[in-house]
Amino acid sequence: MNTPIPSLVGHQELRVRLGGISRQRVYQITNRADFPRPVAQLAQGRVWLADEVEAWCLARGRP
């Protein structure tokens, strides 16, 4: 049985998805209580499920 691999996003992908915002602004947003919790902490930083980030963006009117 093949288990699908979830899509993940890190800080750089978040910067692009949120309109080219600064690294500091990504840090601020990802530390909000309403932002999805990261699924892992890697040497490169935290990562989130892309679907959860997308749902968060859409719920806040960020197409």
Rosetta silent file (secondary structure, phi, psi, omega in degrees, C-alpha in Angstrom):
SEQUENCE: MNTPIPSLVGHQELRVRLGGISRQRVYQITNRADFPRPVAQLAQGRVWLADEVEAWCLARGRP
SCORE:     score description
SCORE:     0.000 S_00000001
   1 L     0.000  132.576  178.379    0.000    0.000    0.000 S_00000001
   2 L   -95.410  121.835  176.919    1.339    3.431   -0.942 S_00000001
   3 L   -92.506  126.496 -179.512    0.836    6.129    1.645 S_00000001
   4 L   -64.864  142.245  178.345    0.687    9.596    0.086 S_00000001
   5 L   -89.499  125.441 -179.036    3.446   11.952    1.186 S_00000001
   6 L   -70.489  149.344  174.750    2.019   15.246    2.493 S_00000001
   7 L   -78.094  135.252 -178.853    3.161   18.522    0.986 S_00000001
   8 E  -119.287  152.995  174.843    5.232   20.559    3.402 S_00000001
   9 E  -131.765  145.559  175.835    6.205   24.226    3.478 S_00000001
  10 L  -113.969 -167.373 -176.692    9.000   26.012    5.255 S_00000001
  11 H   -59.146  -43.296 -177.946    9.783   29.663    5.870 S_00000001
  12 H   -64.141  -43.446  178.298   10.795   30.437    2.282 S_00000001
  13 H   -63.685  -36.889  176.770    7.614   28.927    0.849 S_00000001
  14 H   -64.501  -41.435  178.149    5.590   30.902    3.388 S_00000001
  15 H   -57.235  -45.764 -179.943    7.322   34.111    2.333 S_00000001
  16 H   -66.746  -47.425 -177.888    6.354   33.488   -1.274 S_00000001
  17 H   -60.673  -33.141 -177.260    2.796   32.334   -0.426 S_00000001
  18 L   -95.600   18.607  171.481    2.171   35.428    1.695 S_00000001
  19 L    90.912   26.898  176.492    3.283   37.854   -0.985 S_00000001
  20 L    77.305   32.702 -179.087    7.025   38.153   -0.531 S_00000001
  21 L   -71.833  166.290 -177.796    6.933   39.266    3.094 S_00000001
  22 L   -73.223  163.247  176.536   10.096   39.579    5.173 S_00000001
  23 H   -62.027  -38.288  179.170   11.622   36.770    7.216 S_00000001
  24 H   -63.060  -41.264 -179.875   10.796   38.711   10.369 S_00000001
  25 H   -66.919  -37.751  175.458    7.126   38.960    9.356 S_00000001
  26 H   -60.254  -44.173  178.727    7.015   35.196    8.673 S_00000001
  27 H   -58.820  -45.186  179.662    8.409   34.630   12.165 S_00000001
  28 H   -61.532  -46.331 -177.853    5.721   36.890   13.646 S_00000001
  29 H   -65.420  -44.349 -176.239    2.900   35.180   11.741 S_00000001
  30 H   -71.573  -13.267  176.851    4.055   31.634   12.474 S_00000001
  31 L   -96.217    2.478  176.331    4.209   32.388   16.185 S_00000001
  32 L   -70.674  148.841 -179.747    0.578   33.512   16.336 S_00000001
  33 L   -64.556  -27.650 -176.909   -1.728   31.285   18.368 S_00000001
  34 L   -90.610   -2.496  178.576   -4.075   30.846   15.385 S_00000001
  35 L   -81.496  144.253  179.686   -1.369   29.742   12.916 S_00000001
  36 L   -54.502  147.474  178.454   -1.121   25.977   12.294 S_00000001
  37 L   -75.304  141.913  177.309    1.355   24.124   14.473 S_00000001
  38 L   -65.060  149.934  179.105    4.521   22.927   12.716 S_00000001
  39 L   -92.820  -15.618  179.055    4.665   19.206   12.022 S_00000001
  40 E  -160.299  156.099  173.017    8.443   19.008   12.410 S_00000001
  41 E  -117.548  112.184 -179.098   11.524   20.940   13.440 S_00000001
  42 E  -106.095  172.796  176.683   14.383   20.281   11.025 S_00000001
  43 L   -58.953  -31.606  179.804   17.928   21.629   10.901 S_00000001
  44 L   -81.668   -9.820 -179.861   16.641   24.098    8.287 S_00000001
  45 E   128.392 -172.049 -178.934   13.777   25.205   10.530 S_00000001
  46 E   -77.559  152.577  175.226   10.137   24.408   11.169 S_00000001
  47 E  -131.938  150.086 -177.814    7.839   22.926    8.526 S_00000001
  48 E  -126.511  158.287  173.402    4.066   22.949    8.225 S_00000001
  49 E   -71.507  128.663 -177.621    1.515   20.966    6.267 S_00000001
  50 H   -59.542  -39.439 -179.156    0.784   22.897    3.079 S_00000001
  51 H   -62.916  -39.120  179.767   -2.944   22.117    3.275 S_00000001
  52 H   -69.081  -39.559  178.008   -3.206   23.591    6.790 S_00000001
  53 H   -65.710  -42.561  179.602   -1.314   26.735    5.778 S_00000001
  54 H   -61.974  -43.866  178.329   -3.504   27.120    2.695 S_00000001
  55 H   -62.562  -40.334  178.538   -6.680   26.779    4.782 S_00000001
  56 H   -62.468  -44.997  179.627   -5.332   29.368    7.239 S_00000001
  57 H   -61.560  -48.092 -178.480   -4.594   31.791    4.389 S_00000001
  58 H   -64.276  -36.387  179.057   -8.001   31.359    2.784 S_00000001
  59 H   -66.259  -19.779 -179.765   -9.807   31.800    6.111 S_00000001
  60 L  -107.078   15.294  176.391   -8.113   35.197    6.413 S_00000001
  61 L    72.502   27.824  177.261   -8.914   36.363    2.883 S_00000001
  62 L  -104.691   92.981 -176.468   -5.462   35.739    1.464 S_00000001
  63 L   -65.040    0.000    0.000   -6.150   34.245   -1.962 S_00000001
